[in-house]
Amino acid sequence: MRDRVILACTECKQRNYTTSKNKRNNSERIELKKYCKFCKTHTIHKETK
């Protein structure tokens, strides 16, 4: 049931992280606050396709 997803920075649109999520528990797209090495700050990263 776990699916691999890619997280992209909302500021610079770079795809920085990969993670997995449980589709049964989290059906909507996830948002996490992570460090972006391109922006050099902590920004919100959203799930992409």
C-alpha positions in Angstrom: 0.0 0.0 0.0 3.0 2.4 0.4 3.7 4.5 -2.6 6.9 6.4 -3.5 6.4 10.1 -3.9 8.7 13.0 -4.9 8.7 16.2 -3.0 9.3 19.6 -4.7 10.2 22.9 -3.2 7.4 25.5 -3.5 9.8 28.4 -3.8 12.2 27.3 -6.6 10.2 24.2 -7.9 13.3 21.9 -7.6 12.6 18.2 -6.8 14.8 17.5 -3.8 13.4 14.6 -1.8 11.8 11.2 -2.3 9.7 9.6 0.4 6.9 7.1 0.8 3.3 7.4 2.0 0.5 5.2 2.8 -2.3 5.8 0.2 -4.9 4.3 2.6 -4.2 6.8 5.4 -3.2 9.8 3.3 -5.2 10.1 0.1 -4.5 13.8 -0.5 -1.1 15.2 -1.4 1.4 15.7 1.5 3.3 18.9 2.5 6.4 18.8 4.6 8.7 21.6 5.8 12.2 20.5 4.6 15.6 22.1 3.9 16.1 23.2 0.2 19.8 23.2 -0.7 19.1 25.5 -3.7 17.2 28.2 -1.6 19.4 27.5 1.4 16.4 27.8 3.8 13.7 25.6 5.2 10.7 25.7 2.8 7.4 23.8 2.3 7.8 20.9 0.0 4.7 19.5 -1.8 4.2 16.1 -3.4 4.5 16.0 -7.2 3.4 13.4 -9.7 
